[in-house]
């Protein structure tokens, strides 16, 4: 699984390089829209993309052995195809979340964390469609669904070595979204560092702090161990 940070410009890329301790690959794609955040060790699992519209947001890619076969299976589970480019298929989940299926290139080594680590994608799903969405992702990935430590959360049990976990959060409203979460060893110190790098605190909760990066994208710093 790969996490994508989709942004109308490159303004937040230095921030995420600093936060993750990553280098930036050579740019690729039309107009150099794509680049990879390259960790100091292990396989890359975070990428950046310059998109033509806002707001800044996130999406995920699933790396699979047979893109066409898995796209057909996703559709059978309730997804809708947005774009079929052969080795890249863009789909929309039952709740409306965009995601991509791409060919797996053998990535298998999860980067180690330091003071913090981007290790989770949180799917923010309206209550009315939550169970259907959670069941969709559990069936698509084959990862078991479990209740979270708080009633608004469920999560999927990721396989060993997988760099990103999937958390699902029950939210109000009618529009689903997605954001990244970081685990850290010292949340107050981590948040202070992010603020120095240009982030803005939105809300402080008992177990996590919600911030916005320099592009205005919401994300969370949590008390979970790295």
LOKOL-78317 format. One record per residue: x, y, z of N, C-alpha, C, CB in turn; residue in three letters. Coordinates in steps of 0.2 Angstrom, whole numbers, padded with zeros to 4 digits, always signed. Glycine has a CB too. Example, Ala and Ser with C-alpha at 12.3 -4.5 7.8 and 13.67 -1.06 7.14 Angstrom:
+0066-0028+0039+0062-0022+0039+0066-0016+0039+0057-0022+0045ALA +0064-0011+0035+0068-0005+0036+0064+0000+0039+0070-0003+0029SER 
% end
This chain:
+0004-0006+0000+0000+0000+0000+0004+0006+0000-0005+0000+0006UNK +0002+0011-0004+0006+0017-0004+0001+0023-0003+0009+0019-0012UNK +0003+0028+0001+0000+0034+0003+0002+0040-0002+0000+0036+0010UNK -0003+0043-0004-0002+0049-0009-0004+0055-0005-0005+0048-0016UNK +0000+0060-0006-0002+0067-0004-0003+0071-0010+0004+0070+0001UNK -0009+0073-0011-0012+0076-0017-0012+0084-0015-0018+0073-0020UNK -0009+0088-0019-0009+0095-0017-0009+0099-0024-0002+0097-0013UNK -0012+0105-0024-0012+0109-0030-0006+0112-0032-0017+0115-0029UNK -0001+0112-0027+0006+0115-0029+0011+0110-0025+0006+0122-0027UNK +0017+0112-0025+0023+0109-0022+0024+0112-0015+0029+0109-0026UNK +0020+0116-0013+0021+0120-0007+0023+0116+0000+0016+0125-0005UNK +0019+0110+0000+0020+0106+0006+0025+0101+0006+0013+0103+0008UNK +0028+0100+0000+0033+0095-0001+0039+0095+0004+0036+0094-0008UNK +0042+0101+0005+0048+0102+0009+0046+0100+0017+0051+0109+0009UNK +0040+0102+0018+0037+0100+0025+0037+0092+0026+0030+0103+0026UNK +0034+0089+0021+0034+0081+0022+0040+0078+0021+0029+0079+0017UNK +0045+0081+0018+0052+0078+0017+0055+0079+0024+0056+0082+0012UNK +0054+0084+0028+0057+0085+0034+0054+0081+0039+0056+0093+0036UNK +0047+0080+0039+0043+0076+0044+0045+0069+0044+0036+0077+0043UNK +0046+0067+0038+0047+0059+0037+0054+0058+0036+0044+0057+0030UNK +0059+0063+0036+0066+0061+0035+0068+0058+0029+0068+0057+0041UNK +0064+0060+0024+0064+0057+0017+0068+0062+0012+0058+0055+0014UNK +0071+0059+0007+0073+0063+0001+0067+0063-0004+0079+0059-0002UNK +0068+0066-0009+0063+0067-0015+0066+0064-0021+0061+0074-0016UNK +0063+0059-0024+0065+0056-0030+0065+0061-0036+0061+0050-0032UNK +0068+0060-0042+0067+0064-0048+0059+0064-0049+0071+0061-0054UNK +0057+0069-0052+0050+0070-0054+0048+0066-0060+0048+0078-0054UNK +0042+0064-0061+0040+0060-0066+0033+0062-0068+0041+0052-0065UNK +0031+0059-0074+0024+0060-0076+0023+0067-0079+0019+0060-0070UNK +0017+0068-0082+0015+0074-0085+0017+0080-0081+0008+0075-0088UNK +0021+0085-0084+0023+0091-0080+0027+0090-0074+0017+0095-0079UNK +0030+0084-0073+0033+0082-0066+0028+0082-0061+0039+0087-0065UNK +0022+0079-0062+0017+0080-0056+0019+0075-0050+0011+0078-0059UNK +0023+0070-0052+0023+0064-0047+0031+0064-0044+0022+0058-0049UNK +0031+0063-0038+0038+0061-0035+0037+0057-0029+0042+0068-0033UNK +0042+0053-0027+0042+0048-0021+0046+0051-0015+0045+0042-0023UNK +0043+0051-0009+0047+0052-0003+0051+0046-0002+0042+0054+0003UNK +0058+0047-0003+0062+0041-0002+0065+0040+0005+0068+0042-0007UNK +0063+0035+0009+0066+0034+0016+0073+0033+0016+0062+0029+0019UNK +0076+0034+0021+0084+0032+0022+0085+0024+0022+0086+0035+0028UNK +0080+0020+0023+0080+0013+0023+0073+0010+0022+0083+0010+0029UNK +0073+0004+0019+0067+0001+0017+0064+0003+0011+0062+0002+0023UNK +0058+0001+0009+0055+0003+0003+0050+0009+0004+0051-0003+0000UNK +0050+0013-0002+0046+0019-0001+0039+0017-0001+0048+0024-0007UNK +0035+0021+0003+0028+0020+0003+0024+0026+0003+0026+0016+0009UNK +0027+0032+0002+0023+0038+0002+0025+0042-0004+0025+0043+0009UNK +0021+0045-0007+0022+0049-0014+0018+0055-0013+0020+0045-0020UNK +0020+0060-0018+0017+0067-0018+0015+0067-0025+0022+0072-0016UNK +0009+0071-0026+0006+0072-0033+0004+0079-0033+0001+0067-0035UNK +0006+0083-0038+0003+0090-0040-0004+0088-0044+0008+0094-0043UNK -0009+0091-0041-0016+0090-0044-0018+0096-0047-0021+0086-0039UNK -0023+0096-0051-0026+0102-0054-0031+0106-0050-0028+0100-0061UNK -0033+0103-0045-0038+0106-0041-0037+0105-0033-0045+0103-0043UNK -0041+0109-0029-0040+0108-0022-0046+0105-0019-0039+0115-0019UNK -0046+0104-0012-0041+0106-0008-0036+0100-0008-0044+0107-0001UNK -0030+0102-0004-0025+0097-0003-0028+0091+0001-0019+0100+0001UNK -0026+0085-0001-0030+0079+0002-0025+0073+0001-0036+0078-0002UNK -0028+0067+0002-0024+0061+0002-0028+0055-0002-0021+0058+0009UNK -0024+0051-0005-0027+0045-0007-0022+0039-0006-0030+0045-0015UNK -0025+0033-0007-0020+0027-0007-0020+0023-0013-0023+0022-0001UNK -0015+0020-0015-0014+0015-0020-0013+0008-0017-0008+0017-0025UNK -0016+0003-0020-0015-0004-0018-0011-0007-0024-0022-0008-0017UNK -0005-0010-0022+0000-0013-0027-0002-0020-0027+0007-0012-0024UNK -0004-0023-0033-0006-0029-0034-0003-0033-0040-0014-0029-0035UNK -0003-0040-0040+0000-0044-0045-0003-0043-0051+0001-0051-0042UNK -0010-0043-0051-0014-0043-0058-0019-0037-0057-0017-0049-0059UNK -0017-0031-0060-0022-0025-0060-0029-0027-0062-0018-0019-0063UNK -0029-0029-0068-0036-0031-0071-0040-0035-0067-0035-0033-0078UNK -0037-0040-0064-0041-0045-0060-0043-0042-0054-0036-0051-0059UNK -0039-0038-0051-0041-0035-0044-0046-0029-0046-0035-0032-0041UNK -0045-0026-0051-0050-0021-0053-0057-0024-0054-0048-0017-0059UNK -0058-0029-0057-0064-0033-0058-0067-0035-0051-0063-0039-0062UNK -0062-0037-0047-0065-0040-0040-0067-0034-0036-0059-0043-0036UNK -0064-0028-0037-0066-0022-0033-0073-0020-0035-0061-0016-0034UNK -0074-0020-0042-0080-0018-0045-0086-0023-0042-0080-0018-0052UNK -0084-0029-0042-0089-0034-0039-0091-0033-0032-0086-0041-0040UNK -0086-0030-0028-0087-0028-0021-0091-0021-0020-0080-0028-0017UNK -0092-0018-0025-0095-0011-0025-0092-0005-0027-0097-0010-0018UNK -0085-0006-0029-0082+0000-0032-0084+0002-0039-0074-0001-0032UNK -0083+0008-0041-0084+0010-0048-0078+0012-0051-0089+0016-0048UNK -0077+0011-0057-0071+0012-0061-0071+0020-0063-0069+0008-0067UNK -0066+0024-0062-0066+0031-0064-0061+0031-0071-0063+0035-0059UNK -0056+0028-0071-0051+0028-0076-0048+0021-0077-0046+0033-0075UNK -0048+0018-0083-0044+0012-0084-0038+0013-0089-0049+0006-0086UNK -0032+0013-0086-0027+0015-0091-0022+0008-0091-0023+0020-0088UNK -0025+0003-0091-0021-0004-0091-0018-0005-0085-0017-0003-0097UNK -0012-0003-0084-0008-0004-0078-0009+0000-0072+0000-0004-0080UNK -0014+0005-0073-0016+0009-0068-0024+0010-0069-0013+0016-0068UNK -0027+0008-0063-0035+0009-0063-0037+0013-0057-0038+0002-0063UNK -0040+0018-0059-0043+0023-0053-0050+0021-0052-0042+0030-0055UNK -0052+0020-0046-0058+0018-0044-0061+0022-0038-0058+0011-0042UNK -0068+0022-0037-0071+0025-0032-0074+0020-0027-0076+0031-0034UNK -0073+0020-0021-0076+0016-0016-0083+0017-0015-0072+0016-0009UNK -0087+0013-0012-0094+0014-0011-0096+0020-0007-0097+0008-0007UNK -0091+0023-0003-0093+0029+0000-0090+0035-0004-0089+0029+0007UNK -0087+0034-0009-0084+0039-0014-0077+0041-0013-0088+0045-0012UNK -0073+0037-0010-0066+0038-0009-0062+0035-0015-0063+0035-0003UNK -0058+0040-0018-0054+0038-0024-0048+0034-0022-0052+0044-0028UNK -0046+0029-0025-0040+0025-0024-0038+0022-0031-0042+0019-0019UNK -0032+0019-0031-0029+0017-0037-0026+0010-0036-0023+0021-0040UNK -0027+0006-0041-0024-0001-0042-0018+0000-0046-0029-0006-0044UNK -0012-0002-0044-0006-0002-0048-0002-0009-0048-0001+0004-0046UNK +0003-0010-0052+0007-0016-0052+0012-0016-0046+0010-0017-0058UNK +0012-0021-0042+0017-0022-0037+0024-0024-0040+0014-0028-0032UNK +0029-0020-0037+0035-0020-0040+0040-0024-0035+0038-0014-0041UNK +0037-0028-0030+0041-0032-0025+0042-0028-0019+0047-0034-0029UNK +0039-0022-0018+0041-0019-0011+0039-0023-0005+0037-0012-0011UNK +0043-0024+0000+0042-0028+0005+0045-0026+0012+0044-0035+0003UNK +0049-0021+0012+0053-0019+0018+0050-0013+0020+0061-0019+0016UNK +0047-0013+0026+0044-0008+0030+0050-0003+0033+0039-0010+0035UNK +0050+0003+0031+0055+0008+0034+0054+0008+0042+0055+0015+0031UNK +0060+0009+0045+0059+0009+0052+0058+0017+0054+0066+0007+0056UNK +0054+0018+0060+0053+0024+0062+0058+0027+0067+0046+0024+0066UNK +0058+0034+0068+0063+0037+0072+0058+0040+0078+0067+0042+0069UNK +0059+0047+0078+0054+0050+0083+0047+0050+0081+0057+0057+0084UNK +0046+0049+0075+0039+0048+0072+0039+0044+0066+0036+0055+0072UNK +0033+0042+0064+0032+0038+0058+0025+0039+0055+0034+0031+0059UNK +0025+0041+0049+0018+0040+0045+0017+0033+0044+0018+0044+0038UNK +0012+0030+0048+0010+0023+0048+0003+0022+0047+0013+0020+0054UNK -0001+0026+0046-0008+0025+0045-0012+0030+0041-0011+0026+0052UNK -0017+0027+0037-0022+0031+0033-0028+0030+0036-0022+0029+0026UNK -0031+0036+0038-0038+0036+0041-0043+0038+0036-0038+0041+0047UNK -0048+0033+0035-0054+0034+0031-0059+0037+0035-0056+0028+0027UNK -0061+0043+0033-0066+0047+0037-0073+0046+0033-0065+0055+0038UNK -0077+0042+0036-0083+0039+0033-0090+0041+0036-0083+0032+0032UNK -0094+0045+0033-0101+0046+0036-0104+0040+0039-0106+0050+0031UNK -0108+0041+0045-0110+0036+0049-0115+0031+0044-0114+0038+0055UNK -0119+0035+0040-0124+0031+0037-0121+0025+0032-0128+0036+0032UNK -0115+0027+0029-0112+0022+0025-0106+0018+0028-0110+0025+0019UNK -0105+0019+0034-0099+0016+0038-0098+0009+0037-0099+0018+0045UNK -0103+0005+0039-0102-0002+0039-0101-0005+0032-0108-0006+0042UNK -0105-0002+0027-0104-0005+0020-0096-0003+0018-0109-0001+0015UNK -0094+0003+0019-0087+0005+0017-0082+0001+0021-0086+0012+0019UNK -0083+0000+0028-0078-0004+0031-0078-0011+0029-0080-0004+0039UNK -0084-0014+0027-0084-0021+0025-0081-0021+0018-0091-0024+0024UNK -0082-0016+0014-0078-0016+0007-0071-0016+0008-0080-0009+0003UNK -0068-0012+0012-0061-0012+0012-0058-0019+0015-0058-0006+0016UNK -0062-0021+0020-0059-0028+0023-0059-0033+0018-0064-0030+0029UNK -0065-0033+0014-0065-0038+0008-0060-0037+0003-0072-0038+0005UNK -0059-0031+0001-0054-0029-0004-0047-0031-0002-0054-0022-0006UNK -0045-0029+0004-0038-0031+0006-0037-0038+0009-0036-0025+0011UNK -0043-0041+0011-0042-0047+0015-0040-0046+0022-0037-0051+0011UNK -0040-0040+0024-0037-0039+0031-0043-0039+0036-0034-0032+0032UNK -0043-0042+0041-0049-0043+0046-0051-0036+0049-0047-0048+0052UNK -0057-0035+0050-0060-0029+0053-0061-0030+0060-0067-0027+0049UNK -0058-0025+0064-0059-0025+0071-0062-0018+0074-0052-0027+0074UNK -0065-0019+0080-0067-0012+0083-0061-0009+0086-0072-0014+0089UNK -0061-0002+0086-0056+0002+0089-0056+0003+0096-0055+0008+0085UNK -0052+0006+0099-0051+0008+0106-0057+0013+0108-0045+0010+0108UNK -0059+0017+0103-0065+0021+0104-0070+0020+0100-0062+0029+0103UNK -0077+0021+0102-0082+0019+0098-0083+0021+0091-0089+0020+0102UNK -0080+0027+0089-0080+0030+0083-0075+0027+0078-0079+0037+0083UNK -0071+0022+0080-0066+0019+0076-0067+0012+0075-0059+0021+0079UNK -0065+0009+0069-0064+0003+0067-0057+0003+0064-0069-0001+0063UNK -0053-0003+0064-0047-0003+0060-0047-0010+0057-0041-0002+0064UNK -0042-0011+0052-0041-0017+0048-0034-0019+0050-0041-0016+0041UNK -0033-0026+0052-0027-0029+0054-0023-0030+0048-0028-0035+0058UNK -0017-0026+0048-0013-0026+0042-0008-0032+0043-0009-0020+0041UNK -0006-0035+0037-0001-0040+0038+0006-0038+0040+0000-0043+0031UNK +0010-0042+0043+0017-0040+0045+0021-0037+0039+0021-0046+0048UNK +0024-0032+0041+0028-0029+0036+0025-0023+0031+0031-0034+0031UNK +0018-0023+0032+0014-0018+0028+0016-0011+0031+0007-0020+0028UNK +0018-0006+0027+0019+0000+0030+0014+0005+0033+0023+0004+0025UNK +0008+0004+0030+0002+0008+0032-0004+0003+0035+0000+0012+0026UNK -0007+0006+0040-0013+0003+0043-0019+0007+0040-0013+0002+0051UNK -0024+0004+0040-0031+0007+0038-0035+0008+0044-0034+0003+0033UNK -0036+0014+0046-0041+0016+0052-0047+0019+0048-0038+0021+0057UNK -0053+0017+0051-0059+0020+0048-0063+0023+0054-0064+0014+0046UNK -0065+0030+0053-0068+0034+0058-0075+0036+0056-0064+0040+0059UNK -0080+0035+0060-0086+0037+0059-0087+0045+0060-0091+0034+0064UNK -0089+0048+0055-0090+0056+0055-0097+0058+0053-0084+0059+0050UNK -0098+0064+0055-0104+0067+0053-0104+0069+0045-0106+0073+0057UNK -0110+0072+0043-0110+0075+0036-0111+0069+0031-0103+0078+0034UNK -0110+0071+0025-0112+0066+0019-0106+0065+0015-0117+0069+0016UNK -0100+0068+0016-0094+0067+0012-0088+0063+0015-0092+0074+0009UNK -0086+0058+0012-0080+0054+0015-0074+0057+0013-0080+0047+0012UNK -0069+0056+0017-0062+0059+0016-0057+0054+0018-0061+0066+0019UNK -0050+0056+0018-0045+0052+0020-0039+0057+0022-0042+0048+0014UNK -0036+0055+0028-0030+0059+0030-0025+0054+0033-0032+0064+0035UNK -0019+0056+0033-0013+0052+0036-0012+0054+0043-0007+0054+0032UNK -0010+0049+0047-0009+0049+0054-0001+0047+0055-0013+0044+0058UNK +0002+0050+0060+0008+0049+0062+0008+0046+0069+0013+0055+0062UNK +0012+0041+0070+0014+0038+0077+0020+0042+0080+0015+0031+0077UNK +0021+0043+0086+0026+0047+0089+0028+0045+0096+0025+0054+0088UNK +0034+0046+0098+0036+0045+0105+0035+0050+0110+0044+0043+0105UNK +0034+0056+0107+0032+0062+0112+0028+0067+0108+0039+0065+0114UNK +0021+0066+0109+0017+0071+0105+0018+0078+0106+0010+0069+0107UNK +0019+0081+0112+0020+0088+0113+0026+0090+0109+0020+0090+0120UNK +0031+0087+0109+0037+0089+0106+0037+0088+0098+0043+0084+0108UNK +0033+0083+0096+0032+0082+0089+0028+0087+0086+0029+0075+0088UNK +0022+0089+0090+0018+0095+0087+0022+0101+0087+0012+0095+0092UNK +0026+0102+0092+0030+0109+0092+0034+0109+0086+0034+0109+0099UNK +0038+0103+0085+0042+0103+0079+0038+0104+0072+0046+0096+0079UNK +0032+0101+0072+0028+0102+0066+0026+0110+0065+0022+0098+0066UNK +0025+0113+0071+0023+0120+0070+0029+0124+0068+0021+0122+0077UNK +0035+0122+0070+0041+0126+0068+0042+0125+0060+0047+0123+0072UNK +0040+0119+0058+0040+0118+0051+0035+0121+0046+0040+0110+0049UNK +0030+0124+0050+0025+0127+0046+0018+0125+0047+0026+0127+0039UNK +0017+0120+0051+0010+0117+0052+0006+0121+0057+0010+0110+0055UNK +0000+0120+0057-0005+0124+0061-0009+0119+0065-0009+0129+0057UNK -0010+0120+0072-0014+0116+0076-0021+0117+0075-0012+0116+0083UNK -0025+0112+0074-0032+0113+0073-0036+0111+0079-0035+0109+0067UNK -0034+0106+0083-0038+0104+0089-0033+0099+0092-0045+0100+0087UNK -0034+0099+0099-0030+0094+0103-0035+0090+0107-0026+0098+0108UNK -0034+0083+0106-0038+0078+0109-0034+0074+0114-0041+0073+0104UNK -0038+0070+0118-0034+0066+0123-0029+0062+0120-0039+0062+0127UNK -0030+0059+0114-0025+0054+0112-0021+0056+0105-0028+0047+0111UNK -0024+0062+0102-0021+0064+0096-0022+0072+0095-0024+0060+0090UNK -0018+0075+0091-0018+0082+0089-0019+0082+0082-0012+0086+0091UNK -0024+0086+0080-0026+0087+0073-0022+0094+0070-0033+0088+0071UNK -0019+0093+0065-0015+0099+0062-0017+0100+0055-0007+0098+0063UNK -0014+0106+0052-0015+0107+0045-0008+0108+0042-0020+0112+0043UNK -0006+0105+0037+0001+0106+0034+0001+0113+0030+0003+0100+0030UNK +0007+0115+0028+0007+0121+0024+0002+0122+0018+0014+0123+0022UNK +0000+0117+0016-0005+0117+0010-0012+0117+0013-0004+0111+0005UNK -0013+0116+0019-0020+0116+0022-0023+0109+0023-0024+0120+0018UNK -0019+0104+0022-0021+0097+0022-0021+0095+0030-0017+0092+0018UNK -0027+0092+0032-0028+0090+0039-0024+0083+0040-0035+0089+0041UNK -0021+0082+0045-0018+0076+0047-0017+0076+0055-0010+0075+0044UNK -0015+0070+0057-0015+0069+0065-0009+0066+0067-0021+0065+0067UNK -0006+0069+0073-0001+0066+0077-0004+0063+0083+0004+0072+0079UNK -0002+0056+0083-0005+0052+0088+0000+0049+0094-0009+0046+0085UNK -0003+0047+0099+0001+0044+0105+0003+0037+0103-0003+0045+0111UNK +0001+0034+0098+0003+0027+0097+0011+0026+0096+0000+0024+0090UNK +0013+0020+0098+0021+0019+0098+0023+0019+0091+0023+0013+0102UNK +0029+0021+0089+0032+0020+0083+0034+0013+0081+0038+0025+0082UNK 
% end
